[in-house]
Amino acid sequence: MVSVLFAADALWLRRVLVLLKCCLLCCCVLSQSQADDRGLEYKVKAAYLYNFTKFITWPEKSSATFNICIIGNDPFGNLLDTLESKTVQDKPIRLRRIDSIKQAKECDIVYFDNPDQRAELSLPGVLMVGSLKNSLTVSSDPFFAETGGMIGFALDDGKVKLHINLKALKQGGLTISAKLIEVATIVGGSEHE
């Protein structure tokens, strides 16, 4: 009788262990799937950052490099590192990872991932245009372009979409190609302003 009870307990224990292994496997697969989705999201955003250099026109500058700056948290990891082998307007691209908007004076593209950095930027609606003249401001923050940023990345059904604030671009001294406007949602100003 004792051996029958012991066998039943052992069978129950094996079933529990199998169930736990299945749960752990499912959690790992879901976690990996979410990490893959997030990785793909930032690969697309990294590609956009580079392609903005082809569809935005900056005023002439005397600097020797074209600077792409990431302020605060860098969600791209090493995805942007390959950009340093490319050029824009016959200038080599340099990546700068900086802590504050105050360090962004020589940046041609400024990417913000953390809304905490926006506290440094004065009032909504005039967000970065005054303090970062001739710099393209980009972020994944919700409603970034709607509140004065130039280009906001928005997720729609898991796809990265662009929200472009034409008024902010114009105030910042930048010109945008119609090709980029065609693939974006315009949130501030119009093409004819």
C-alpha positions as CSV (number, residue, x, y, z in Angstrom):
1,M,0.0,0.0,0.0
2,V,2.8,2.4,0.8
3,S,4.5,1.7,-2.5
4,V,1.3,2.5,-4.3
5,L,1.0,5.8,-2.5
6,F,4.6,6.5,-3.2
7,A,4.2,5.7,-6.9
8,A,1.1,8.0,-7.1
9,D,3.1,10.8,-5.5
10,A,6.0,10.3,-7.9
11,L,3.6,10.3,-10.9
12,W,2.0,13.5,-9.6
13,L,5.4,15.1,-9.1
14,R,6.5,14.2,-12.6
15,R,3.3,15.7,-14.0
16,V,3.9,18.9,-12.1
17,L,7.5,19.1,-13.3
18,V,6.4,18.5,-16.9
19,L,3.7,21.2,-16.5
20,L,6.3,23.6,-15.1
21,K,8.7,22.9,-17.9
22,C,6.0,23.6,-20.4
23,C,5.1,26.9,-18.7
24,L,8.8,28.0,-18.6
25,L,9.1,27.1,-22.3
26,C,6.0,29.1,-23.2
27,C,7.3,32.1,-21.2
28,C,10.7,31.9,-22.9
29,V,9.1,31.7,-26.3
30,L,6.8,34.7,-25.6
31,S,9.6,36.7,-24.1
32,Q,11.8,36.0,-27.1
33,S,9.0,36.9,-29.5
34,Q,8.5,40.2,-27.7
35,A,12.3,40.9,-27.8
36,D,12.3,40.0,-31.5
37,D,9.4,42.4,-32.1
38,R,11.2,45.2,-30.1
39,G,14.4,44.4,-32.0
40,L,12.7,44.7,-35.3
41,E,11.0,47.9,-34.2
42,Y,14.4,49.5,-33.5
43,K,16.0,48.1,-36.7
44,V,13.2,49.9,-38.6
45,K,13.7,53.1,-36.6
46,A,17.5,52.9,-37.2
47,A,16.9,52.6,-40.9
48,Y,14.6,55.6,-40.8
49,L,17.2,57.7,-39.0
50,Y,19.7,57.0,-41.7
51,N,17.1,57.5,-44.5
52,F,16.1,60.9,-43.1
53,T,19.6,62.1,-44.2
54,K,18.5,61.4,-47.8
55,F,15.1,63.2,-47.6
56,I,15.8,66.2,-45.3
57,T,17.9,69.1,-46.4
58,W,20.0,70.9,-43.9
59,P,21.5,74.4,-44.3
60,E,25.2,74.5,-45.1
61,K,27.4,74.0,-42.0
62,S,31.1,74.3,-41.5
63,S,31.4,71.2,-39.3
64,A,33.6,68.4,-40.5
65,T,31.1,65.6,-39.6
66,F,27.4,64.9,-39.8
67,N,26.3,64.2,-36.2
68,I,23.5,61.9,-35.1
69,C,23.0,62.2,-31.4
70,I,21.1,60.0,-29.0
71,I,20.1,61.8,-25.8
72,G,19.8,59.7,-22.7
73,N,18.7,56.1,-23.0
74,D,20.0,54.5,-26.2
75,P,17.4,51.9,-27.2
76,F,19.4,51.1,-30.4
77,G,22.3,49.3,-28.9
78,N,24.8,48.7,-31.7
79,L,22.2,49.0,-34.5
80,L,23.4,52.5,-35.4
81,D,27.1,51.8,-35.3
82,T,27.3,50.8,-39.0
83,L,26.2,54.4,-39.9
84,E,29.7,55.6,-39.0
85,S,30.9,54.1,-42.3
86,K,28.5,56.2,-44.3
87,T,28.5,59.9,-45.3
88,V,26.0,62.7,-45.6
89,Q,26.7,65.8,-47.8
90,D,30.3,64.5,-48.2
91,K,30.8,64.4,-44.4
92,P,31.3,61.2,-42.4
93,I,28.5,60.3,-40.0
94,R,29.4,60.4,-36.3
95,L,27.3,59.0,-33.6
96,R,27.2,60.8,-30.3
97,R,25.5,59.4,-27.2
98,I,24.9,62.3,-24.9
99,D,23.2,63.0,-21.6
100,S,21.6,66.4,-22.1
101,I,20.1,68.7,-24.6
102,K,22.8,71.2,-23.7
103,Q,25.4,68.9,-25.3
104,A,23.4,68.7,-28.6
105,K,24.5,72.0,-30.2
106,E,26.5,70.4,-33.0
107,C,23.9,67.6,-33.7
108,D,22.2,67.3,-37.1
109,I,19.7,64.7,-36.0
110,V,18.7,64.4,-32.3
111,Y,16.9,61.3,-31.1
112,F,15.1,61.3,-27.7
113,D,13.8,58.1,-26.3
114,N,13.1,59.2,-22.7
115,P,10.4,61.7,-22.0
116,D,12.4,62.9,-19.0
117,Q,14.8,64.7,-21.4
118,R,11.9,66.8,-22.7
119,A,11.6,68.6,-19.3
120,E,14.8,70.5,-20.3
121,L,13.2,71.8,-23.5
122,S,10.9,74.6,-22.3
123,L,7.3,74.9,-23.4
124,P,5.2,72.4,-25.4
125,G,4.6,73.7,-29.0
126,V,8.0,75.4,-29.2
127,L,9.7,72.2,-28.0
128,M,13.1,72.1,-29.6
129,V,12.9,74.5,-32.5
130,G,14.5,77.4,-30.7
131,S,17.2,75.6,-28.8
132,L,18.2,73.2,-31.7
133,K,18.0,75.3,-34.8
134,N,19.0,73.3,-37.9
135,S,18.7,70.0,-36.0
136,L,16.1,67.4,-36.9
137,T,14.4,66.3,-33.7
138,V,13.0,62.7,-33.6
139,S,11.5,60.6,-30.9
140,S,9.4,57.5,-30.1
141,D,7.6,59.4,-27.3
142,P,3.8,59.5,-27.8
143,F,2.6,62.7,-29.4
144,F,6.1,64.0,-29.9
145,A,5.4,65.6,-33.3
146,E,2.0,66.8,-32.2
147,T,3.6,68.7,-29.3
148,G,6.3,70.5,-31.3
149,G,8.9,67.8,-32.2
150,M,9.7,67.3,-35.9
151,I,9.3,63.6,-36.5
152,G,7.7,61.1,-34.2
153,F,7.7,57.4,-34.5
154,A,4.3,55.9,-33.8
155,L,3.4,52.2,-33.6
156,D,0.3,51.2,-35.5
157,D,-0.6,47.5,-35.5
158,G,3.0,46.7,-34.6
159,K,4.3,48.8,-37.6
160,V,6.5,51.9,-37.2
161,K,4.7,54.9,-38.7
162,L,6.0,58.5,-39.1
163,H,4.2,61.6,-37.7
164,I,5.7,64.7,-39.2
165,N,5.3,68.3,-38.0
166,L,5.9,70.4,-41.0
167,K,5.6,73.7,-39.1
168,A,8.4,72.6,-36.7
169,L,10.6,71.5,-39.6
170,K,10.2,74.9,-41.3
171,Q,10.8,76.8,-38.1
172,G,13.9,74.7,-37.6
173,G,15.3,75.7,-41.0
174,L,15.0,72.3,-42.5
175,T,13.4,71.2,-45.9
176,I,11.7,67.9,-46.3
177,S,11.3,65.9,-49.5
178,A,7.8,65.2,-50.8
179,K,8.7,61.5,-50.9
180,L,9.0,61.4,-47.1
181,I,5.7,63.4,-46.7
182,E,3.9,60.8,-48.9
183,V,4.7,58.0,-46.4
184,A,3.8,60.0,-43.2
185,T,1.0,61.4,-41.3
186,I,1.2,65.2,-41.2
187,V,0.4,66.6,-37.7
188,G,1.5,70.2,-37.7
189,G,1.2,72.6,-40.6
190,S,0.6,71.7,-44.2
191,E,2.6,71.2,-47.3
192,H,1.4,74.6,-48.6
193,E,2.4,76.7,-45.5
